[in-house]
């Protein structure tokens, strides 16, 4: 048996065992239709259908989650069909085991129950009242089997590639010497993954989880990220597959960055191993990588872009000649534009800077820019329209101006009649002061008195911006102080008192979507989780958090580092800084609250940039 065939057999056997041991189950997407047919037994006095209980995976479904059509009503707390028959009650959701309890009595008629296309008919007539218990278990579909086979093929391919590379004589030494940059962070972050299994979820995360399972998509949380999560959950319907994918993505990009620093920037292994260890054990990374936020893969993509630009710098732009490299750059730029709404600023900003920095490659840069722009518009105006994805509410684009208005009204400034009229369209001006918080806009726009759809329903964007600009020019001091408060998490080292900072979730928050989809913490190593939470709480102390969780200190060091690198290697070294700085610039313009996730990329990229100060360039 030749070597490739041996490796294939080993890879296939490994992947087969892996998939058998993985909790692979039938698709849990379930559609339940309970129909009152209008027909009855000849002995029955009516055609009534009473649903006593609907239990899915041990959870009783409240009637508020059921789609009650005309003819159904709530009697004594349960859905009942008496008139306008035939009529079907429908419930859609996730579940593998279904229990339906129907009431049988002298007035009962016939019911038709359809679960995932499987039709059953029941005559509910009974002389005495009793409960008819019906049980369904989800079965494997052809699509389930296809996904299972595809998963085996993917795992086999990955294992084959790893074994082939490691056992190849010409690269085994290099692989063995650099594998620590992958194994060390992966080992530590997998401990976090098991401890906080299946992941950490905020209200935003749970709203996306609802969209994944109902496919009622909107672009408030970028729909592209929701679609990626939907694709991942087709293989394993658990938040764990998303957090695990984030960890693997981060390990690959971070490991490649460490290898580049060692082999091309000639940094010492001791320095890089220490850096690798520090980044691995920092709770900010272990916790954030397990949060189901779009900001996490977005930040990793910014690190990936920084890695690619290091290669551009090292080769004086020649890296751009390769079509494979062009494709990599196109992929990461498209991901940036679609994973966050502000991502187009660093993505397109980088391309314009490449045109300036490396003018001899202007044709290549323009080609890449053209492909990224076309791809962006195909997704936003083509694919999104085909999928009926609701656009982002316009109000979210006006976070900073809205907060400025709140700050001005909090200082009791006098409004003209026209200004008051426009501001009242959003929320009565007398209510702004009570709902204002100087460190977040959420208290303004996420309350029942604020009209979230005002900019979508009425053409007042221009008038609102005129009011904002006019009041800003009249009261620049108030607006400047407010802007400094809103951007505090970027530049201020110590956390201000009562600033409503959110660095990370530590569990799955309690909410209706969480209860609907039975999401809760299921730690696989509870004792380790308790230890990690103690470690987390220790670092959250006011005297430590400014060093570990807030990026301002790192940002200050990196500015000093830029001066050092500029003196050593000229102005083009700044290309490495651009992904982070362009992203921070976009956040400065539109940050809505004090949440670390918006600037998580700084925590990933700044240590790399500071380490570059030890770069000793050799040759030309």
N, C-alpha and C positions, 0 to 999 in steps of 0.2 A: 504494500500500500504506500503510494507516494505521500510526500509531506503535506501538500494542500488538502488531500483527501482525509488524512489523519486528523488534521486540525478541524476540518469541517465536521467529521463524526463527533469529535470531542465537544465542539461548540454546540452541535445539535442536541446531544445528550444533556449537556449542562443546561441549555435553555429549556429543554423539555421538563427537566426536574424543577427548574426555577418556576416555570409557569404552573406546574402541578401544585407546588408548595404555595404559590401566590393565591390569595383568596379570590380567584376568578369566579364570577357568578353570572347568571343570566342578566340581561339588561333589566333594570328595575323601573324603566319607564312604563307606567301603567295607565290605561284608560278604562274606566269603569262606567258602563251605561246601565242604568236600572230603569226599565221601561214598564209603564202601565199600559197594557195592550188594549184595554177597553173590553176585553172578553172575560167570560166567567164560566164557572161550573154551573150546570143546570140547577143545582141545589142552592147556589149562592144568592144572597139578597142584594149584592152590589158588586162593583168592580174595583173596590178600594185596594191601594197598595201602600202599606205603612213600612217605612224603613226604621227599624228599632235602633240599629247600630251599623256603622261601617268602620271596620278596624283594618288598618293597613300597617303591617310590620309592628303590631302591638300598640299602635297609636289610634285612638278613636278620632275619626275625622269629624270636626264640627260642621254643622249644616252651613255655616258661613263660608266654608271653602267649597261648597257644592254649587254647581250651576243649576239653579232652580228655574225650569222653564215655566211657561204659562200652564196653569192647571195644577201645579204643585203648591202647597202651602205648608206652613209650620203649625202643627197641632200638638199641644202638650210637649213642645220642645223637640219634635221629630218631624222629618219631611213626610208628607202624605199627599197622594194623588187620589182625588175623588171625581173630578170633572175634567172636561176638555181632553179626553183620551182619544187615541193613544198619545202618550207624551213620555219623553225620556229625561231622566235626571242624569247629569254627566259629572264625573270627577276625574281630573287629570293630575298626576303627580308621580312620585317615586315609591315603589314598593314591590316586594317579592311575594309576600304572603297576604292574602285578602280574606277577611271574614265579613260576611254580610248576614245580618240578622233581620229577617222580615217577619211581620206579624201575620199570623193565620187566625181568622175568625169567620163568623157566618157572613160577613159583608165583603170578604176578600175576593178579589178577582184573580186574573192570571197576569204573571209578570215575565218579562223577557230580560235576562241579564247577559250582558256582553262584556267580557273582560279580555282586553287585547285581541279582539276579533273572535274569541271563542264564545259561541252562542249557547245559552241554556234557557229552557222554558220551564216555568213552575206554576202549578195550580195551587194557589194559597188558601183555597177554601177549607174551612174546618168547622165542625159543629161547636167545638170548644176553643176558646182563645189559647193560642200557644205560639212559641217562637220557632221559626224555620231557620236553621243554621246552615249557611252555605260557605264552603271554603274553596279558594283557588290558590294555586302555586304557580308562579311565573316559570315558563319553560324556555329552554334555549331556542333561539330563533336562528335562521340561516345567517343573519347579520352578526349575531353573537359568535357563531362558529368562525365566520370569516375574520372577525376582529381578533379572535383567539389565535388563529393560524398566523395572521399578520404579525401579531405580537411575538410569537415564537420565531418567526423569520427575522424580525428586527433584533431580538436578543441574540439569535444565532450569529447574525452579521456582526454585531458589536463585539461579541466574545471572540469570533474568528479574527477580527481585525486586531484586537488586543493581543491574542496569543501569537498571531503571525508577526506582529511588530516586536514583541518581547523576545521571541525565539530567533529572530533574524540576527545573524552575526554582525552585520555591518552597522546595526543601530542599537543592539542590546546594551552596549556600554553606556551610550548616551541616555537611553531610556532608564536604565537602572540608576544612573547618577542623578536624574532629575525627578524620579518618581515621588520623592518625598514631598515635592511641592503640590502634588495631587493627593497623596495618601493622607498626609497630616490634616489638612482642612476637611477632607471628606470624612475622616474618622470622627472628628470633633463635631461637625455639623450634623452627622447622622445621629449622634447621641441626642442632640437637641431635637431632631426630627422624631425620634422614638419617644422622648420625654414629653413633647408637646403634641403628640399625635392626636388627630390627623392634621393639625395645623392651627394657626392663630387667625381669627376672623373678626373683623369689625363690622359695623353696619353696612359699609360700602361693599365689603367682601360678600356678605350674606345677600345683598341685593343682586350682585352679579351671579351668585349661586342660584338665586330664583330665576334670573334670566336664562341661565344655562339650561334649566329644566323646564321652563315654559316656552323658551325661544321667543319671548316678548322682549325683543332687544331694543335698547336705546344707546345713544352715543355719549351719554353723560359720563359714565365710566366707559372709556374707549371700547367700542364694540369689537375692535380687532382683538383686544386682550380677552374679552369675553368669549370670542369664537375660539381662540387658542385653548382656553380652559375647557370649553365644550369638547374640543377634539381630544384633549387629554382624558377627560372623564368618560369617553367612549371605551377606553381600555380598562379603566378602574374608576367606578363611580364613587370617588371619595376625595375630599380636599387633600388627602395625603399625596396623591399623584401630582398635584400642582406644586405643593411645597417641595416634594422630592425632585421634581423637574427643575425648580429654581436652584436647589442646592447643586445638582449635577451641572447645570449651565454655569453657575458661578465657579465651581471647581475647575472646569475646563478652561474658562477664560483667565481666571486667576493663575492657574498652573502655567498656562502658556506665557503669561506676562512674566512670571518668575524665571522661566527658562530663558526668555529673551533677555532679561536683565543680566543673567549669568553669562550667557554665551556671546551676546552681541555688545552689551554695555560693559562687560568685563568686571562686574561687581563680584565681590568675594562671596563664596558659598556661606560662610558663617553669618555674614550680614543678612543674606537673603533667607536663611533658615530661621534666624531670629525674627525677621520681619514676617515670615510665613506663620510662625508660631503665635506672634502677637495678634495678627489679623484673625487667626483661627480661633483664639480663645476669647477675643473681645465679645462680650455679650451682645453688642450692637449688631454683629453679623449673625451670630447664632440665632438671635431672636427675629431679626428682620427677614432673614431668608426663609423663615417658617410662616411669615405673614402673607396672606393671600391678597396682596396689593399689586396693582399695575406698576407701581413705582419701583418694585424690586427688579423685575426683568428689564425695565427701562434703565435703571441704574447700571445693571450688568452690561447692557448694550453700550452705555457711555464708556464703561471700562474697556469693553471690546474695541470701540472706536479709538480710544486712547492707545491701545496696543497696536492697532493698525497704523496709526499716525507716527508711533515710534519707529516703525519699520520704514515709513516714508522718509522720516528725518534721517535715519541711518544710511539710507541709500541715495540721499539727495534727490528723491522723487522717482528714482528708477523702479521702485517697487510697483508703481502704478502701471508699468508697461504690460505686466502679465495679465491676461484675460481672467485667470482664476482670481487674482488679487482684486481686479476690478469688480468681479462678481461678489466677492466677500464684502467689499466696501458698499456696493449697492444694497446688499441684503441688510447690513447693519443700519444704513441710513433710512431705508424704508421702515424697518422696525421702530426706529426712533420717531419717525413722523406719525406712526399709527398707534404706538403704545401710550403716548401722552399727548394731550392737545398742544402743549408748548414744545413738543419735540421737533417741530419743523424749524425752530430757531437754531438749535445747535446743528441740525442736519444740513440745512441749506447754508447756514453761516460757514460751516467747515468747507463746503464746496467752493464758495466764493473766495475763501481764504486760500485754498489750494491754487486757484487761478492766479492769485497774487504771489504766493510764496514760490510756486514752481511753474513759472510762465512757459517754460519750454514744453510742458505737458498739458498745455491749455486745451488741446483737442480732446484728450482723454478725459480731463476734468469736466468739460462741457458735455461729453457723451454720458458720463456717469450722472451728472446733474439732470440731464434730459430724461434719462430712464427713471430716476427717482421721482421727478415731478409727474411724469406720465403715470407711473405706478400709483402714486398718491391719489391722483384724481380718478383713476380707475376704481380704486377701493372706495373712495368717499362718494363719488357720484354715479358709479356703476354698480358694484357689488352690493353696497349698502342699500341702494334703492331697490335692487332686486330682492333683497332679504327683508324689505320693509322695516329697516332700522330707523327708529325715531331719532331726529337730530338732537344735538346738545341744547338744552335750554339756554337761550342767549344771556340770561341773567348771570350765568356763571362766568361770562367773559368780562363782566363789569364789577368783579369783586372789590378791587381796589377803589375805584370811584365811589361805589356804594359805601364802603367803609369810611372813606373821606367825608362823605355827606353825613354819615353818622357821627363822626368826630366833630364836625362843624355844628351840628344840631345839639350835640352834647355840651357845647360851649354857649348855647343859647344865642346864636347869631340871629339877626333879623332877616327874614326872607321877604322878597317882593311877592306880589300876588301871583305873577307868572311862575316864579321859582317854587312857591308853595303848591301851586296847581300841579306842576310836573312831579314834584317829590311825593305828593299825595297819591299819585297814580301807583307808586310802588307800595307805600304804606303811609297812613295818616301821619303827618309831620310831628304831631304831639306824642306819638308812640315810639319814635326813634330813640329818644334819650333813654327810655326804660329798657330797651332791648340792645343797647350798645355795649360792647366790650372792646377795650382798646387793643386786644391782641388777637381777635378773631372776627371774621365777618359772619360766621355761622349763626350767631345769636340774632343777627338781623334777618338774613334771608330764609332761615329755617324756623320760622314761627308762623302761626296760623294767620297773623295779620298782614304778612308780606305777600304780595302778588308775584309768585315765582314765574308766571307766564306773561307778565306785562309786556316784555320786549318782543315776545312771540305773537301776541294778540294785537298789539297796537304799535304803530310806527312812531315811537317817541324816542328812539335811540339818539338821534341827532339833538333833539331838544334836551334830553337828559345830560348828554355830554357838554352841551353849551352851559347848562346850569352848573354842572360840576366845575368846568374850567373857569367860569366867571367867579364862583365862590372861592375857588383856589387862589385866583389872582388877588382877590380882596383879602384873603386870610392865609397867606403862604406859611406863616409860622405854625398854625394849627395843623395844616396838611402835612408839613414836613415832619413834625413830631409824630403824627399818626403813622406816616410811612415808616419811620424808624421803629415804632412799636411793632408794626406788622412784619417787618423783616428782621426782628430781633433774633430769631433762631439762627440766622445766617452769620451775623457779625458780632453779636453780644456773647461774651464768654460765659458769664454766670446767668443762670435762668432767673428772669424777673419774677417777683412774687405775683401769684395769681395770674400767670400768663397762659393758663390752659394748655400747657405743652403736652403733646402725646408723642412719646418716643417709640412705643411698641404696644401691641396688645399682648396679654399674657394668657388668654384663653379664647374661647368662642363666646362672644357676647350674647346675652339673652335677648331674643327678639322673636317676632312672629315667624320670619323665614327660617330661623334656626330651629324653632319648634316644629314647623311644618315639615322640614326635611330631616328631622331627628338628628340634628348636628349638635354634638357636645364633645368635650374633651375626653379622650380615651387613652390616656398615657400608658405606654407599654412598659415604662420603668418609673413608676410613681415616686420611689425614693430618690431617684436621680433628679426627677422634676422638682421635688422639694428643695434639693440642694442647689439646683440651678436658679430657682426663684429666690433663695437666700442670697446667692451671688448677685443676682439682678438687683434686688432691693439694696444691697450694699453699695453697688455702683450708682444707684439713684440718689444717694445722699447728696445734699446740696453742695458739699465740699468736694465731691468726686465727679458728679455728673458733668460739670463743665469741661473736664478733661476727657472723659470716656464717651459721652453721648453728644456733646455739642461740637460742631466742626470749626468754630471760630479760631481756636488755638492752632489747629492744623492749617487753616487758611492763612493765618499770619506767618507761620513757619514756611509755607509754600511760597509766599510772596518774597520772603528773604531768599528762598531757594531759587526762585526765578532770577533774582539779581545775580546770584552766583553762577547759574548756568548761562545766563546772558553774557556775562563777562568771559566765560570760558569758551562758549561755542557759537556766539552770535545770536541774532534776533530770530532765526528760523527755529530755534529750540522752542519758541513759544507755541509752535503748532501742537505740541504735546499738551499744553495747558488749555487749548481752545475748547474741547468738548465740555470740560467742567465749567469754564468761565462763561461760555455762551449759555449753558443751562442755568447757571446761577443768575445770569442777567435776566433770563426769561422769568425766573422765579421772583426776582426782585420786582418785576412789573406786575405780577398777578398772584402772589401767594395769598391764600385765603385764611390760613390758620397756622398755628405754631406746631407743625407736625414734621418730625424728622424725615419721614419717608419722602417728602418733596425734595430733600437735598441729600438723600442717602448716598448718591453718587460721590459726594464729597468725601464721605468716610472711606469709600473704596479707592478713589483715585489719588487723594492727597498724600497718603503714605508712600505711594509709588513715586510721585513727583519729588517728594522730599528725599527719597532714597537715591534718585537720579543725581543728586548733588555729589555723590561719591563716584560718579561715572568718570573714568579716565579714558579719554578718547585716544585711540592709537591709529597711526597712519593718517591718510588724507581725510 
